[in-house]
Amino acid sequence: MLIYILKRMLGMIPAMIAISILAFTVIQLPPGDYVSTYAAQLAQSGETVDSDMLNSLRDRYGLGENVVVQYFKWIGGVVQGDFGQSFEWNQPVTELVWGRMAMTALISFVTLIVMWSFSLPIGVYSAVRQYSAVDYIATAFAFLAMATPNFLLAILLLYVSTMWFGVSVGGLFSPEFVNAGFSLAKVWDFITHAWIPIFVLGTAGTASLIRIMRANLLDELHKPYVEAARSKGMPEMRLILTYPVRVALNPFISTVGWVLPALISGELIVSTVLNLPTAGPLLLQALKSQDMYLAGAFILLNGGLVLIGTLISDILLAISDPRIRLS
């Protein structure tokens, strides 16, 4: 098992290198650079553009050098824990990134756990009680939830809470707790706010996982090994949980590889709508202003979270299915 995990972790290294090249390519695609954008903003506001100052900024950040040189300068700093300097905020990127990424990772992983907690039992029950009232309700919910965009659901929640209840649901903390130190009151305040983005992000994913689990289990329920175990008098619930559910879990668990990146990408829009202190709004602003080091750090760390999700999926598959460990 340890060798299996080590192989998967070693396989993440070339993938991470490819993600870094892709991230750097993406932030280099728009014409110009941060200095050009900054000069255009100064010109629009009617301020004088100092060409010497702009050239000094280009030299300071290496923007006048070859793209390959810029990449290796950037990735060399990343390896040493230095993500560079944010042009717009005039702060080290490390100071800006970690708090936002921690919130993004926390919301994404909690959402994933909530999705599994609901989709697994509902999917199993829908398959075992096929065409029952619960099955029809779960199917209707799944189709409706998968058809509703996350940002639209977030806007509806904002409207209903504000217009009907007079309660603001934006952010992850109340104003008095934003800069407060750690306390049980702050944790409770976070819980009262966090359920909203978790609900918005997890709705479509839960619906999709319910359909996946139901379809997988229906394929297994009528196979010969299930009928053989049933003919030997094994209790029905024990039979279902011991054999077909365990086999049907494999495709269900493997969805972590795409559910986690879907959560992270969906978080960008939802966090902007709900005004969350996560990576989404800051990444969007960095891309708009071509703050290359800040944008590159977010894209790189998001890619790292995707690889971590895939690794978690591989480990859970190895735990649930001995055949994977054997191979």
C-alpha positions in Angstrom: 0.0 0.0 0.0 2.8 2.4 0.9 4.6 1.7 -2.5 1.3 2.3 -4.3 0.9 5.7 -2.6 4.6 6.6 -3.3 4.1 5.8 -7.0 1.0 8.0 -7.2 2.9 10.9 -5.4 5.9 10.6 -7.8 3.5 10.7 -10.7 2.2 14.1 -9.4 5.6 15.7 -10.0 5.5 15.8 -13.9 1.8 16.7 -13.7 2.6 19.6 -11.4 5.4 20.8 -13.8 2.9 20.7 -16.7 0.4 22.6 -14.6 3.0 25.3 -13.9 3.8 25.7 -17.6 0.1 25.9 -18.4 -0.5 28.4 -15.7 2.4 30.6 -16.8 1.2 30.3 -20.4 -2.4 31.3 -19.5 -1.3 34.5 -17.6 1.0 35.4 -20.6 -1.8 35.1 -23.2 -3.4 38.6 -22.9 -1.5 41.3 -24.9 0.8 43.5 -22.9 1.6 43.0 -19.2 0.8 44.6 -15.8 2.9 47.7 -16.5 1.0 48.3 -19.8 -2.3 47.9 -18.0 -1.2 50.2 -15.3 -0.1 52.8 -17.8 -3.5 52.6 -19.6 -5.3 53.1 -16.2 -3.1 56.2 -15.5 -3.9 57.6 -19.0 -7.6 57.0 -18.6 -7.6 58.8 -15.2 -5.8 61.8 -16.7 -2.6 61.3 -14.8 0.9 61.8 -16.3 2.6 58.6 -17.4 6.2 58.5 -16.5 8.0 56.3 -19.0 11.1 56.1 -16.8 9.0 54.7 -13.9 7.4 52.2 -16.2 10.7 51.0 -17.6 12.0 50.7 -14.0 9.0 48.5 -13.1 9.6 46.3 -16.2 13.3 45.9 -15.2 12.4 45.2 -11.5 10.0 42.4 -12.4 11.9 41.1 -15.4 9.0 41.9 -17.8 11.4 42.9 -20.5 13.2 39.5 -20.6 12.4 36.4 -22.6 9.3 34.5 -21.6 11.4 31.4 -20.9 13.6 33.4 -18.6 10.6 34.8 -16.8 9.1 31.3 -16.3 12.3 29.9 -14.8 12.7 32.9 -12.6 9.1 32.5 -11.4 9.2 28.7 -10.9 12.6 28.9 -9.2 11.1 31.2 -6.6 8.1 29.0 -6.2 10.3 26.0 -5.4 11.9 28.1 -2.6 8.5 29.2 -1.3 8.6 32.7 -2.9 5.7 33.2 -5.3 6.9 36.7 -6.2 5.5 40.2 -5.7 1.9 41.3 -6.4 2.1 44.3 -8.6 -1.4 45.6 -7.7 -1.3 45.1 -4.0 2.5 45.7 -3.6 2.8 42.8 -1.2 4.5 39.4 -1.4 2.1 37.0 -3.1 2.6 34.5 -0.2 0.9 36.9 2.2 -2.1 37.2 0.0 -2.5 33.7 -1.2 -2.4 31.3 1.8 -5.4 32.7 3.7 -7.6 32.7 0.6 -6.5 29.3 -0.5 -7.0 27.9 3.0 -10.6 29.1 2.9 -11.1 27.7 -0.6 -9.7 24.3 0.4 -11.8 24.2 3.6 -15.1 25.1 1.8 -14.3 22.6 -1.0 -13.5 19.7 1.3 -16.4 20.3 3.6 -18.7 20.5 0.6 -17.3 17.2 -0.7 -17.9 15.5 2.6 -21.5 16.9 2.7 -22.1 15.7 -0.8 -21.0 12.2 0.0 -23.0 12.1 3.2 -26.2 12.8 1.3 -25.6 11.2 -2.1 -24.4 7.8 -0.8 -27.4 6.8 1.3 -29.9 8.4 -1.1 -28.4 6.7 -4.1 -28.4 3.3 -2.4 -32.0 3.7 -1.2 -33.1 4.8 -4.7 -31.5 1.7 -6.3 -32.8 -0.8 -3.7 -36.3 0.8 -3.7 -36.4 1.5 -7.5 -39.5 3.3 -8.7 -40.6 4.1 -5.1 -41.8 7.6 -4.0 -38.3 8.3 -2.6 -36.7 7.3 -5.9 -39.0 9.6 -7.9 -38.3 12.5 -5.6 -34.5 11.9 -5.7 -34.6 11.7 -9.5 -36.7 14.9 -9.8 -34.3 16.7 -7.4 -31.3 15.4 -9.3 -32.5 16.7 -12.7 -33.6 20.1 -11.2 -30.3 20.6 -9.3 -28.1 19.6 -12.2 -30.0 22.0 -14.5 -29.6 25.0 -12.1 -26.4 27.0 -12.4 -24.6 27.6 -9.1 -24.4 31.3 -9.5 -28.2 31.5 -10.2 -28.9 29.6 -7.0 -26.6 31.9 -5.1 -28.4 35.0 -6.5 -31.8 33.5 -5.5 -30.5 32.9 -1.9 -29.3 36.4 -1.7 -32.6 37.8 -2.9 -34.8 35.6 -0.7 -32.7 36.2 2.5 -32.5 40.0 1.9 -36.0 40.7 0.7 -38.0 38.2 2.7 -36.0 37.9 6.0 -33.9 41.0 6.0 -30.7 39.0 6.6 -27.5 39.4 4.6 -25.8 36.1 3.7 -22.7 37.5 2.0 -19.2 36.6 3.3 -18.1 33.9 5.7 -18.1 36.0 8.9 -20.2 38.8 10.4 -18.4 42.2 10.4 -17.5 42.0 14.1 -15.7 38.7 13.5 -13.8 39.4 10.3 -10.6 40.6 12.1 -11.3 39.0 15.5 -9.0 36.3 16.9 -9.9 32.6 17.2 -12.8 31.8 19.5 -15.8 29.5 19.7 -18.1 32.4 18.9 -16.1 33.0 15.7 -16.3 29.3 14.8 -20.1 29.3 15.3 -20.4 32.5 13.2 -18.4 30.8 10.4 -20.8 27.8 10.6 -23.8 30.0 10.3 -22.4 31.6 7.2 -20.6 28.7 5.6 -23.7 26.5 5.0 -24.8 28.9 2.3 -21.8 28.5 -0.1 -21.6 24.8 0.9 -25.3 24.3 -0.1 -24.8 26.3 -3.4 -21.7 24.4 -4.4 -22.8 21.0 -3.3 -26.3 20.9 -4.8 -25.4 20.0 -8.4 -22.6 17.7 -7.3 -24.9 15.8 -4.8 -27.5 15.3 -7.5 -24.9 14.0 -9.9 -23.4 11.6 -7.4 -26.9 10.3 -6.5 -27.5 9.4 -10.1 -24.0 7.8 -10.4 -24.5 5.7 -7.2 -28.0 4.6 -8.2 -26.9 3.5 -11.7 -23.9 1.7 -10.4 -25.8 -0.2 -7.8 -28.6 -1.1 -10.2 -26.0 -2.8 -12.4 -24.8 -4.9 -9.5 -28.1 -5.9 -7.7 -29.1 -8.6 -10.2 -25.7 -10.2 -10.9 -25.3 -13.9 -10.1 -23.1 -13.4 -7.0 -25.9 -11.4 -5.4 -28.5 -14.0 -6.2 -26.2 -16.8 -4.9 -25.7 -14.9 -1.6 -29.4 -14.3 -1.3 -30.2 -18.0 -2.0 -28.0 -19.0 0.9 -30.2 -17.0 3.3 -28.0 -14.0 3.9 -30.0 -11.1 5.4 -30.9 -8.6 2.7 -29.5 -5.4 4.2 -26.2 -7.2 5.1 -26.0 -8.7 1.6 -26.5 -5.3 -0.1 -24.0 -3.5 2.0 -21.4 -6.2 2.0 -21.3 -7.0 -1.8 -23.0 -4.9 -4.4 -22.6 -1.5 -2.6 -18.9 -2.2 -2.1 -18.4 -2.9 -5.8 -20.6 0.0 -6.8 -18.5 2.4 -4.7 -15.5 2.2 -7.0 -16.9 4.5 -9.8 -18.4 6.7 -7.0 -15.1 7.2 -5.2 -13.2 7.8 -8.5 -15.5 10.9 -9.0 -13.3 12.8 -6.4 -10.9 13.4 -9.3 -13.4 15.6 -11.1 -15.7 16.7 -8.3 -13.0 18.6 -6.5 -11.8 20.6 -9.5 -15.5 21.3 -10.4 -16.0 22.6 -6.9 -12.9 24.8 -7.1 -13.8 26.2 -10.5 -17.4 26.8 -9.4 -16.2 28.5 -6.3 -14.8 31.3 -8.4 -18.2 32.5 -9.6 -20.1 31.7 -6.4 -17.5 33.4 -4.2 -17.8 36.5 -6.4 -21.6 36.6 -6.1 -21.6 35.9 -2.3 -18.6 38.1 -1.6 -16.6 35.3 0.0 -13.0 35.8 1.2 -11.7 32.9 -0.9 -9.4 32.6 -3.9 -12.1 33.3 -6.5 -12.5 37.1 -6.3 -8.8 37.8 -5.9 -7.9 35.5 -8.8 -10.5 37.2 -11.0 -9.1 40.6 -10.1 -5.5 39.4 -10.7 -6.4 38.1 -14.2 -8.2 41.3 -15.0 -5.2 43.5 -14.0 -2.7 41.0 -15.3 -1.0 40.7 -11.9 1.0 37.7 -13.2 2.6 36.5 -10.1 -0.6 36.6 -8.0 -2.7 35.0 -10.8 0.0 32.3 -11.5 0.2 31.4 -7.8 -3.6 30.9 -7.6 -3.7 28.8 -10.8 -0.8 26.7 -9.6 -2.2 26.1 -6.2 -5.7 25.2 -7.7 -3.9 22.7 -9.9 -2.2 21.3 -6.8 -5.6 20.9 -5.1 -6.9 19.0 -8.2 -3.9 16.6 -7.9 -4.5 16.1 -4.2 -8.1 15.3 -4.9 -7.0 12.7 -7.5 -4.5 11.2 -4.9 -7.3 11.0 -2.3 -9.4 9.2 -4.9 -6.7 6.7 -5.7 -6.0 6.0 -2.0 -9.7 5.5 -1.2 -10.0 3.2 -4.2 -7.1 1.1 -3.0 -8.6 0.9 0.5 -12.0 -0.2 -0.8 -10.9 -2.6 -3.5 -8.0 -5.1 -2.7 -7.6 -5.8 -6.4 -6.1 -2.3 -6.9 -3.6 -2.9 -4.1 -2.7 -6.3 -5.6 -2.0 -4.8 -9.0 
